[in-house]
Amino acid sequence: MAIITIQPSGRTVECSPGDTVLTALERAGYALPNNCRAGACGECKVKVLAGAFDQGTVLDMALTADERAQGYGLMCMAKPLADNLEIEWGTADARPKLFPPRENMLFVVTDKRRLTPRVMELRLRPLGKPMRYWPGQYVMLGNPDAGIPPRAYSVSNAPRPDGELVLQVALMEGGATSAWVHDTLMPGEGIKLSGPYGTFIGDPAVDSPILCLAAGTGLAPILALTEAAMRRGFRQPVMLLVSARTHEDVYGLGLLAWWRARHRKFDYRVTLTREERDGCLAGRVGDVLPAVAADLSRHTVFAAGSPGFVTASVEAALRLGAKPEAVYTEGFHAQQRPTVVDDEHLLLGGEAA
């Protein structure tokens, strides 16, 4: 059994005999970028800082002789030859490096359906290469040529081989973009997206119980994060608390029920703030959270929704013992646009009208 150390975070991953480094990282929850898994594309190229490994057969165009001399390797084919292998990937807090955003990517609307009186779902397929993104990130959608300003919408599904993106767009009062999506945009039409943006992705190697708190279309990035966790066989309990005004405002219940039936570690509750209904909690997140998870000292918490909801969720989680560094938030501000931060974590943002 070899130990892979990831720098600069210092996190370690076990690699079973015969496994590639990529396989070991994926089993531990690290989604190292890759495409071909056969040493041909170069997507999984990282620098090996220490330790010997068998690179296997790879194409020269994917890993040049100069790159080999500098210590780089393709992790889809690399197998450790020593007890320890040290690679350079990610950041100091173990989050993955963000994919560079691309502008004006062409997509076709393949489906459009109403989820609630105020929320419309779009299914989009790329006309070119799929957009590479992390679950929890968002894209910019609009039609500037028609006077429709770009607005930010979280992707609600984990990455898929066909590149399909699912967006859930809430109708905002006075929101030209959301009105365009609800009333004008139709299946079969071509659109342009820019992205991905945002850092609401947490630590992909987290191994603690998870609590997700969502209100409105804040459920979108939470769905993507949860789908990704379920897909990779996340072994810790995952609890999702969905807050809405009325039961009519809640969507995705069929999917959540299927996840609960399929994954014994997943569960969810719904709380309503303006009506009472059998099977649902009643009250705001701060009032009902102690009944859902009384001790959050070991949990990682994700909260997404309006700024007011996110603030209340964080305050409630901290009161129940959550550690500040284990709380990740995404507050959706109207008129929000991506904001450049630095070279490492490129962009931040949320969702808008």
N, C-alpha and C positions, 0 to 999 in steps of 0.2 A: 504494500500500500504506500503510494507516494503522497507527499504533502505538497500542494501548490500554494505558494504565498503570493498574494496580490498586492502590489505596491502602487501608490503610497499608503493605502488604507491599512496594510498589515493583516488583512483577513486571510484565513487559510481554508483550503478545500481539499478533501480527500479524493484521490484518484485511484480507482481500482486497477489491478493489473490488466493490461490489454486495452484500457480505455484511453481515448484521446483527451487532451486537455480541454477541448471544447465540450466534450460529453460530460466531463467532471464538473465544469463550471455550470453547465445547464442544469445538472442534477441538484446543484447547490443553490439554484435560483438566479445565477448570473446569465443574462441574455447577451452574451458576447456577439457582436454583429457577425453574420455569416450568410452565405448565399448558396454556394455549390456543395460545400462539405466534402470536396474532393481535391483540394489543393489547386484549384484553377482560377478562382476569382480574386483572391487576396484580401477579402473582406475581414477575415479573422486574424490579420497580421498584428502581432504585438512584439515588443522587445523582451527577450529573455535575459534577465539580469544575472541569474546564477543557476547552476545545475545543468546536467546533460540531458539531451532528449533525442529521440529518433524522429527526424523530420518526415520520413516516408517519401513517397514520390509526389512531387509538386511541379507545376509548370514554372519555367524560368520567368515568364511574364508576370506571374503572381508573386514570385519571390526571387528577386535578382541576386546575382552573386555579391554585389556590393551590400545589399540588405542583409544577406547571410553573414557577411563579414562584420557587420555592425551589431549582430546578435539577434536579428529579427527572425521570427518563425511563424508558420501558419498553424494555428492551434487546432484546426479541423483534422489535421493529419499528425500532429506532434504527439508523441508518447514519451513520458518521463523514463529515463534510464537510471536515475538515481532516486534516493529517498526523498529529496527535496528539489523543488523547481520554483524559482522566483521569477515572476513576470511583472511587467509594468502595464497596468490598465486601470481605468476608472479614476477616481479622485480620492482625496484624503478621507472623506466621509463614506467612501465605498459606493457612492452613486455612479452610475455609468456615464461616460461622456455622451453629450447630446449629439444627435445627428444634425448636420448642418441643414438649416431650413432651405427650401427651394420655393421660388415664386412662380405663380401662374401655371401650376400643374393642371393638365386637362383631365376632367372627369365627366362622366355621363350620369345623370340621375336615372337610376334603374327602378326605383320605387319610392313612393311617398304615401305615408299613411298617418292619420291623426291618432295620437295616443291618449290625449285628454282634450278638453275644450280649448286649452291654451298651448299645447305642445304638439308639434309636428315632427315626424321622423323622416329623415332622408337616408336612402341607401345610394352610395356612389361607387362607381367602378372607374379605375384609371384607364386612360387611353394609351399611356406609356408605362414606364417603370413604376411599380408600386411606391407609394410614399413610405419611407422608413421612419418609424416613430416608436416611442415608449408608451405603454399604457398610462393614461392620466394626462397626456399632452393634448393640445388643441390646434386647430387650424383656423385660418382666416378665410371667410367666405363673403362674397359680395359681387357686384357687377358695376364697377365704376363707370363703364361706358354708358350705362343707363342711369347714372346718378344714384346707384345703390352703393353706399359706402361699405367697405369690408368690415366685418365684425368677427369676433372670436367665438368659436364653438368647440367644445370638447368632443373628442372622438369617444364613442361609447362602446366600442368593441376592441378587443385585443387584436394585434396584427394577424392577418390571414394571408395564405399563399396567393390568393387572387387579388389582393390589394384592396378589397372592399372596405369602405369607411362608412360608419353609421353615425349620423348626427341627430341630435334631438334639440329642436329649436323652439324656444318659448316665445310666444307672441307678446311683445313689449309695447306698452302704450307709447305711441309716437315713434316707434322703432321702424324706420324705413326698411331695414334689411330683413327683420323678422316678418314684417308684413309682406314683403316680396316673396319670401320663402313660403309663407302660408297661402297667399292668394294668387301668385303669378307663376312661380317656378313649377314646371311640370315634368313628369317622367319622360325620358327621351331627350331632354335638353342637355346641352353641354355647358359646363361651368368651369371656372378656374379657382383653384385653391392654392394658398401659400402656407407653408409650415414644414415640419411641426414646430411648435413653440411650447414653452412652459416647463417647469421643473416639479410638477406635482406627481413625482414618480417614486419618492421614498428610496429606501435601500433595498435593492432586489434580493439581497442575501439575508434579510431579516428572518429570524427564527423565533418569533414571539407571537402570542395571540394578537389578533387584529380586530380593531373596532373601527367600522366605517360609519360616518354620520353624513346624511345627505338630505337636502331639501330642494324641491323643484328640479330643474335640469342639472343641479349639482349631482344628481344620480348618475349622469352620463360618464364622467371620468371614474367614478366609483365602480360602475359596471365593468369598464375596461380593466381596471386593476384587479377586480375580483375574478373576472374570466381568465385573466392571465395566471393568477394564483391557482385557480382550480385546474387549469389545463396542465400546469407543471407538477401537480400533485402536492400542493402545499399541505403540510402535515399539522399545522397549528390551527386552533379554532378561529373561525372568522365570523364575526357578528356584524350585521348591517342594520342600522336603525334609520328608517326613512320617515321624514317629517313632512306633512302636508296639511293644508287647511281643511280639506274635506276628502272623503274617499274618492270622489270623482277626479281629484287632482293627482291621484296616485297611478303610476304606470309601471309596467315591467313585472307585475306580480306573477304572471305565468312563468317567466324565466326564473324568477327568484324561487318559486315553489319547485321548479325542476332541479335547480341547483341544490336545494335543501334535500330533495329526495335522492339525488345522485351522490352528493358529498356529505358524509355524516358529520364532518367538521364545520359545515356551513349552516348558519341560521339567520333569520331576519325577523324584524318586528316593524310595525307601522304605527306611528303616533299621529293623531289628528288634533289640530289646535282649535277647530271651530265646529266640530260635531262629535258625537259619540257613536260608536259602532261596535257591534260584537266582534271580538277577535282583534281589536285594535286598542292600543294605549290611547290615553287622552291627556293632552297637555304639551307644553313646549319641551324641547330637548333637556333643558336644565332640570325640569320637574320629573321627567320619566327616566332619565339615564341611570340613576341609582338602582332602579328595579331591573334594568337590563344588564348592567355590569357595575357592581358595587366597588370593585377594587381594580384600578387600571394601572397599578404600579409596574406591571410587567408587560403591558400592552403597547403596541404601536397603533396610533390613532390617525385616521384620515378624515378630514371634514371638508365638505364642499357644498356651496350654495351661496346665498346672498351674504354680503359682508356682515350683516347683523346676525344671521344664523351662525356663521363661522365663528364670530366672536363669542356668542353664547355657548357654542359647542366646546370651544377651547377652554373657556372658563369652567364649564361643568366638568370637563375631563381632568383638568388640573386639580379641581377640588376632590376628585376621586383618586388622586395619586398619580396621574399620568406624568411622565417626565417631559419637560418642555422640548428636549431634543428628539423625542419620539413622537411628536405631534406634527403632522403635515397638513397644510391648509391650501384651499383654492377658493378665494372669494370672487364672485362674479360681479364685476362693476359694469354698469352701462357705459357705452362709448369707449371701452377699454381696448387698447392696442398693445402689441408687443413692445417691450422695453429692453433695450440693450443693457446687459449687466457687465459682462467681462468675457474674456476669450474662452474661459473654461466652461462656465455655465452661461450659455449664450443669451438666452432670452427668458423673460418671465411674462406671465399674462394670465387672463382668465377667460370668461365668456361674456358676451354682451348681447344687446338687442340686435 
